[in-house]
């Protein structure tokens, strides 16, 4: 019985330790480096959502190149 309680405490402690490390790392990554967005509608056709499909596209928005002013002609820019 005592070993089961010790195992449970170690498991919970390891879970919270990983949680408190993973959440700030994930939030920082999504804020500073990149995030995932869904593009819907005809406004970006034919580059995104080609044809008459009603399916949305999923894109990776790169925050890093914007912060370093590396935007080139032909790049798609999104305001989030």
Helices and strands as residue ranges (DSSP letters): H 2-32, E 34-39, E 57-62, H 63-67
